[in-house]
């Protein structure tokens, strides 16, 4: 993870570009979101806590992309009733596994802040939710990294899912081990060698592709994945790095077709909306709002006099209404 992250920051200038073609400074420091989870300074062992960032200097943060899952498995939340408690501290023992793992990754990368929607947006508060949802596009685009719990259908599953290596079916050949100088000068078989290809060989690994995972079916992931400049996907069979420059599995194999160049993205709104329409939401009202952050960034790709309404751009209406 660290090698991917540092290599991208040092050698991929294109990964500092936004959809609107703005090039970020090399420091990648921005105005912080309204609230963040502070995991402590690098090397410290303090309890995480929620922080309100008014008055804080510009900085860096990680964003978490994850599934909420069924109601009974909804993640830890911040509400008006427990806001003061969250600001005082969030005991790791109270966190679901995905949150604990994400905190561990953030600290391992030497970063201090992570944005987690259920903790950083006050839940059951319509005003705060509407205000913060408008900024979610910037939260993910300006995040120095997005951590995606891609294979976890809810926050109890975690990032580091136990891998079923013992179940991999790797072809092997049995070769007899023969002692040619056995008793009486007669050769004898002492046993067998089992020879097979290394289990991580591409032919025998399940495909490591974030598409088709639980998180890829979640509606909010549309803008989270498109706007994020760097993502580490945690899958049940390995990790995948995706940035604006390339995509690579933890075994070193490159994945083709992840991410679109800016000039192609400008023509893909219809495809984005079509795929988004088939995704799942905990709350149906979120379907259009979950595109607002992406639409605000996408505006820079459209004609200056264009307008956006209910998921469709005015310049696209003749084509997109022909169904």
C-alpha positions as CSV (number, residue, x, y, z in Angstrom):
1,X,0.0,0.0,0.0
2,X,2.7,2.4,1.0
3,X,4.7,1.8,-2.2
4,X,1.7,2.4,-4.4
5,X,0.7,5.6,-2.5
6,X,4.2,7.1,-2.4
7,X,5.0,6.2,-6.0
8,X,1.7,7.8,-7.2
9,X,2.3,11.0,-5.2
10,X,5.9,11.3,-6.5
11,X,5.6,10.1,-10.1
12,X,2.0,10.7,-11.3
13,X,1.3,14.4,-11.8
14,X,-1.9,13.5,-13.7
15,X,-3.2,12.1,-10.4
16,X,-3.2,15.7,-9.0
17,X,-5.7,16.8,-11.7
18,X,-9.4,17.1,-11.0
19,X,-12.2,16.4,-13.4
20,X,-12.4,20.2,-14.0
21,X,-8.7,20.2,-15.0
22,X,-7.5,22.0,-12.0
23,X,-4.0,20.8,-11.0
24,X,-3.5,20.6,-7.3
25,X,-0.4,21.7,-5.6
26,X,2.2,19.0,-4.8
27,X,1.3,19.3,-1.1
28,X,-2.3,18.3,-1.9
29,X,-3.5,20.2,1.1
30,X,-7.1,21.6,1.0
31,X,-9.7,23.1,3.2
32,X,-10.7,20.3,5.5
33,X,-14.3,18.9,5.5
34,X,-16.6,20.1,8.3
35,X,-15.8,17.1,10.4
36,X,-13.1,14.4,10.3
37,X,-12.1,11.5,12.5
38,X,-8.7,12.3,14.0
39,X,-6.7,9.1,14.4
40,X,-3.8,10.9,16.1
41,X,-0.3,12.1,14.9
42,X,1.8,9.6,13.1
43,X,3.4,7.1,15.5
44,X,1.0,7.9,18.4
45,X,-1.4,5.5,20.1
46,X,-4.2,7.8,21.0
47,X,-7.9,7.1,20.9
48,X,-9.6,8.3,17.7
49,X,-12.0,11.2,18.0
50,X,-14.3,13.3,15.9
51,X,-13.1,16.8,15.2
52,X,-14.9,19.9,13.9
53,X,-12.4,21.6,11.6
54,X,-13.4,25.3,11.8
55,X,-10.2,27.2,12.2
56,X,-8.0,24.3,11.3
57,X,-5.3,24.9,8.6
58,X,-5.5,23.2,5.2
59,X,-4.6,19.6,5.4
60,X,-4.9,16.1,3.9
61,X,-7.4,13.3,4.7
62,X,-8.4,9.8,3.6
63,X,-12.0,9.0,2.6
64,X,-13.7,5.7,3.3
65,X,-16.1,4.2,0.7
66,X,-18.2,1.4,2.2
67,X,-21.5,-0.3,2.3
68,X,-24.0,0.4,5.1
69,X,-25.8,-2.9,4.5
70,X,-29.1,-3.9,6.1
71,X,-30.6,-1.8,8.9
72,X,-29.4,-4.3,11.6
73,X,-25.8,-3.9,10.4
74,X,-25.8,-0.1,9.9
75,X,-22.5,1.4,11.0
76,X,-21.6,3.5,14.0
77,X,-23.2,6.9,13.7
78,X,-22.9,10.4,14.9
79,X,-26.2,12.1,16.0
80,X,-27.1,15.3,17.8
81,X,-27.5,13.2,21.0
82,X,-24.0,11.7,20.9
83,X,-22.0,14.5,19.1
84,X,-20.3,15.7,22.3
85,X,-19.4,12.1,23.1
86,X,-17.9,11.5,19.6
87,X,-15.8,14.7,20.0
88,X,-14.4,13.4,23.2
89,X,-13.4,10.1,21.7
90,X,-14.4,7.0,19.8
91,X,-13.2,3.9,21.5
92,X,-11.9,1.4,18.9
93,X,-13.9,-1.3,20.7
94,X,-17.1,0.6,19.6
95,X,-16.1,0.6,16.0
96,X,-17.2,-2.0,13.4
97,X,-14.4,-3.9,11.8
98,X,-14.3,-1.8,8.5
99,X,-13.8,1.4,10.5
100,X,-11.1,-0.2,12.7
101,X,-9.3,-1.5,9.6
102,X,-9.6,1.9,7.8
103,X,-8.2,3.7,10.9
104,X,-5.2,1.2,10.9
105,X,-4.6,1.8,7.1
106,X,-4.7,5.6,7.6
107,X,-2.2,5.4,10.5
108,X,0.0,3.0,8.5
109,X,0.3,5.5,5.7
110,X,1.3,8.2,8.1
111,X,-1.9,10.2,7.7
112,X,-3.9,11.7,10.5
113,X,-7.5,12.3,9.3
114,X,-10.2,10.0,7.8
115,X,-13.6,11.0,6.5
116,X,-16.4,8.4,7.3
117,X,-19.9,9.4,6.2
118,X,-21.8,8.0,9.1
119,X,-19.5,9.6,11.7
120,X,-18.7,12.9,9.9
121,X,-22.3,13.8,8.9
122,X,-24.8,14.1,11.7
123,X,-27.3,11.4,11.1
124,X,-31.1,12.0,11.6
125,X,-30.4,15.7,11.1
126,X,-32.0,16.8,7.8
127,X,-30.2,20.2,7.7
128,X,-26.7,18.8,8.3
129,X,-27.2,16.0,5.9
130,X,-28.4,18.3,3.1
131,X,-25.5,20.7,3.7
132,X,-22.8,18.1,3.8
133,X,-24.1,16.0,0.9
134,X,-23.5,18.9,-1.4
135,X,-19.8,18.8,-0.5
136,X,-19.3,15.1,-0.8
137,X,-17.9,15.4,-4.3
138,X,-15.1,17.6,-3.0
139,X,-14.5,15.3,-0.1
140,X,-13.7,12.4,-2.4
141,X,-11.9,14.3,-5.1
142,X,-9.7,16.3,-2.7
143,X,-9.0,13.3,-0.5
144,X,-5.4,12.2,-0.8
145,X,-6.6,8.6,-1.0
146,X,-9.9,6.7,-0.9
147,X,-10.1,3.4,1.0
148,X,-12.8,1.2,-0.5
149,X,-14.2,-1.8,1.5
150,X,-15.3,-3.2,-1.8
151,X,-16.1,-6.8,-0.9
152,X,-17.7,-6.1,2.5
153,X,-21.5,-6.0,2.2
154,X,-21.6,-4.1,5.6
155,X,-19.2,-2.5,8.0
156,X,-18.9,-5.6,10.2
157,X,-16.9,-7.4,7.5
158,X,-13.8,-5.3,7.5
159,X,-11.1,-4.6,4.9
160,X,-8.9,-7.6,5.6
161,X,-11.2,-10.5,4.8
162,X,-9.9,-13.9,5.5
163,X,-8.8,-15.4,2.2
164,X,-9.7,-19.0,1.2
165,X,-6.2,-19.9,-0.1
166,X,-6.7,-23.5,1.0
167,X,-9.7,-23.8,-1.4
168,X,-7.7,-22.7,-4.5
169,X,-7.7,-25.5,-7.0
170,X,-4.1,-25.5,-8.3
171,X,-3.2,-28.3,-10.7
172,X,-0.3,-30.5,-9.4
173,X,1.7,-33.4,-10.7
174,X,2.8,-36.3,-8.4
175,X,6.4,-37.3,-9.0
176,X,7.7,-40.4,-7.2
177,X,10.7,-40.0,-5.0
178,X,12.9,-43.1,-5.6
179,X,15.9,-44.4,-3.8
180,X,17.9,-46.2,-6.5
181,X,20.1,-47.8,-3.9
182,X,17.6,-49.6,-1.8
183,X,18.1,-52.9,0.1
184,X,19.8,-55.6,-2.0
185,X,20.6,-53.0,-4.7
186,X,16.9,-52.8,-5.7
187,X,15.4,-49.3,-6.2
188,X,12.4,-48.4,-3.9
189,X,9.9,-45.7,-3.8
190,X,10.1,-43.7,-0.6
191,X,7.3,-41.3,-1.4
192,X,6.1,-38.6,-3.8
193,X,6.8,-35.0,-4.6
194,X,3.7,-32.8,-5.3
195,X,4.7,-30.2,-7.9
196,X,2.4,-27.4,-8.8
197,X,2.5,-23.8,-10.1
198,X,2.9,-21.1,-7.5
199,X,-0.6,-20.4,-6.1
200,X,-0.4,-16.7,-6.9
201,X,0.0,-17.4,-10.6
202,X,-2.4,-15.4,-12.6
203,X,-4.0,-18.5,-14.2
204,X,-5.3,-19.8,-10.9
205,X,-6.1,-16.6,-9.1
206,X,-9.7,-15.4,-9.1
207,X,-10.0,-12.2,-11.0
208,X,-9.2,-9.2,-8.8
209,X,-11.6,-6.6,-10.2
210,X,-13.6,-4.1,-8.0
211,X,-16.5,-4.2,-10.5
212,X,-19.1,-6.8,-9.4
213,X,-18.3,-6.4,-5.7
214,X,-20.9,-5.5,-3.1
215,X,-19.7,-1.9,-3.0
216,X,-19.9,-1.5,-6.8
217,X,-23.6,-2.0,-6.5
218,X,-24.0,0.8,-4.0
219,X,-25.5,4.0,-5.4
220,X,-23.2,6.4,-3.5
221,X,-20.1,4.6,-4.9
222,X,-20.8,6.1,-8.4
223,X,-19.4,9.6,-7.5
224,X,-17.0,8.3,-4.9
225,X,-15.2,6.1,-7.4
226,X,-15.3,8.5,-10.3
227,X,-14.1,11.5,-8.4
228,X,-11.5,9.8,-6.2
229,X,-8.0,10.3,-7.7
230,X,-6.5,7.3,-5.9
231,X,-8.3,4.2,-4.5
232,X,-7.2,1.1,-2.8
233,X,-9.9,-1.6,-3.2
234,X,-9.9,-4.3,-0.5
235,X,-11.4,-7.4,-2.1
236,X,-11.9,-10.9,-0.6
237,X,-9.0,-12.2,-2.6
238,X,-6.6,-9.3,-2.6
239,X,-6.0,-5.6,-3.0
240,X,-6.3,-3.5,-6.1
241,X,-4.8,0.0,-6.6
242,X,-6.6,2.3,-9.0
243,X,-5.4,5.9,-9.8
244,X,-5.7,8.2,-12.9
245,X,-2.5,6.7,-14.2
246,X,-3.0,2.9,-13.9
247,X,-4.6,0.1,-12.1
248,X,-2.7,-2.8,-10.6
249,X,-3.4,-5.9,-8.4
250,X,-1.3,-6.7,-5.4
251,X,0.4,-9.4,-7.4
252,X,1.7,-6.9,-9.9
253,X,-0.7,-7.5,-12.7
254,X,-2.1,-4.5,-14.5
255,X,-5.9,-4.1,-15.0
256,X,-7.0,-2.5,-18.3
257,X,-10.0,-0.2,-18.6
258,X,-10.2,1.3,-15.1
259,X,-10.8,5.0,-15.3
260,X,-11.6,7.2,-18.3
261,X,-9.5,10.1,-19.7
262,X,-11.0,13.5,-19.2
263,X,-11.8,13.9,-22.9
264,X,-13.8,10.6,-22.9
265,X,-15.5,11.2,-19.5
266,X,-17.1,14.4,-21.0
267,X,-19.2,12.2,-23.3
268,X,-20.1,9.5,-20.8
269,X,-22.7,11.1,-18.6
270,X,-25.5,9.0,-20.2
271,X,-23.6,5.8,-19.4
272,X,-22.9,7.0,-15.9
273,X,-26.5,7.7,-15.2
274,X,-27.6,4.4,-16.7
275,X,-25.3,2.4,-14.5
276,X,-26.2,4.6,-11.5
277,X,-29.9,3.9,-12.0
278,X,-29.4,0.2,-11.4
279,X,-27.5,0.6,-8.1
280,X,-28.9,0.2,-4.6
281,X,-29.7,2.8,-2.0
282,X,-30.6,2.5,1.7
283,X,-32.9,5.5,1.2
284,X,-34.6,6.0,-2.2
285,X,-34.4,9.8,-1.8
286,X,-30.6,9.6,-2.2
287,X,-30.7,8.5,-5.9
288,X,-30.6,12.0,-7.4
289,X,-28.8,13.7,-4.5
290,X,-26.0,11.2,-4.7
291,X,-25.1,12.6,-8.2
292,X,-25.0,16.2,-7.1
293,X,-21.4,16.2,-6.2
294,X,-20.4,14.6,-9.4
295,X,-22.6,16.9,-11.4
296,X,-21.1,20.0,-9.8
297,X,-17.6,18.8,-11.0
298,X,-18.9,17.7,-14.4
299,X,-20.3,21.1,-15.1
300,X,-16.8,22.2,-16.2
301,X,-17.0,19.6,-19.0
302,X,-20.3,21.0,-20.4
303,X,-21.0,24.2,-22.4
304,X,-21.1,27.3,-20.2
305,X,-24.8,27.9,-20.9
306,X,-25.8,24.3,-20.2
307,X,-28.0,23.4,-17.3
308,X,-28.6,20.3,-15.1
309,X,-31.9,19.0,-13.9
310,X,-32.9,15.7,-12.3
311,X,-29.9,13.8,-13.5
312,X,-29.9,15.1,-17.1
313,X,-28.0,17.9,-18.8
314,X,-30.0,20.2,-21.0
315,X,-27.7,19.6,-24.0
316,X,-28.3,15.9,-23.6
317,X,-32.1,15.9,-23.2
318,X,-33.1,15.2,-26.8
319,X,-30.9,12.1,-26.8
320,X,-31.6,10.9,-23.3
321,X,-35.4,11.3,-23.4
322,X,-35.6,9.0,-26.5
323,X,-36.3,5.8,-24.7
